[in-house]
């Protein structure tokens, strides 16, 4: 398991109360794909998340996520009203 993936898991799922509402994760994210995003969403611990910003700091800022990733996030996070930087 990669170190950035472990950090993201801890940052988003480590909130023991499950009451995380706002998250901005800025790191090299070229490794973030649909399968890993599904792992985060399937945890059921992001139910109250209202804002999520994922910023790729690697050159070009590209990530292998598209509209299907947005759909997964909207289904898993019913309170989500702000989503940013998923390019």
N, C-alpha and C positions, 0 to 999 in steps of 0.2 A: 504494500500500500504506500503510495507516495506521500511525502510530508505535507505538500499543500492540500491534498485531499483530506488528510487527518485533521489539519487545522480547520478546514471548512466544516467538516463533520462536527468538530468540537464547538466551533463558533455558532453554528445553526442549531445543533441538536443538544448542546451541552447545557442549555437553559433548563434546569431541572423542573421548573414550574410549568414549562410549556407555554409561557406567556410572552414569548419573543414577539415584538410588534414591528420593529424596524431593524433592518440589517443592510450594511454596506460592506461588501467584501472586495478589497482591492489587492490583487496579487497576480502572478502569472497564472492564467487560466486556460491555456490552450489544451490542457488535458481534460477539461470539463466537457463531458458529452452527455447525450440523452440518457444513457444507462445510469450514470452517476447521479444525474438530476432526478431520475426516477427513484433511486435509493433514498435521496433526501426527502422527496415528497411522500414516499410510501411509509415513512416513519410515523406519520400522523401527528408529528409534534410541531407542525407549522400552521396549525389551524387558525391562530390569531394573528399571523403575520400580515401586516398592512402595507409595508414598503420593503422592497428588495432591490438593491442595486449591486450588480456584479460587474466589476471593472477589471478588464484584462490589462495588465501593465506590460505585457510583452509587446515587441514591435508589431505594429499594425493593429493590435487590439482585437484580432479575429478570434471567434469561438465557434465551435461546431454546434451551435444551437440555432433553432429557427422558430417559426410560428408554432410548431408542434410542442416545443418546450414551453412556450407561453401558455398553450392550452393546458398542459400538465400542471403548471404552476397555478393557473386560475381554478382548476378543479380541486387541487390539493389545499389551496389557501383561499377559502371563501371570503375572507376579509380583505384580500389583496386589492389595493386601489392605486398603487404606484409601483411601477416596474421599470427599471432603467438599465441601459447600457448592455443589452444582450446581443451585441453585434457579432 
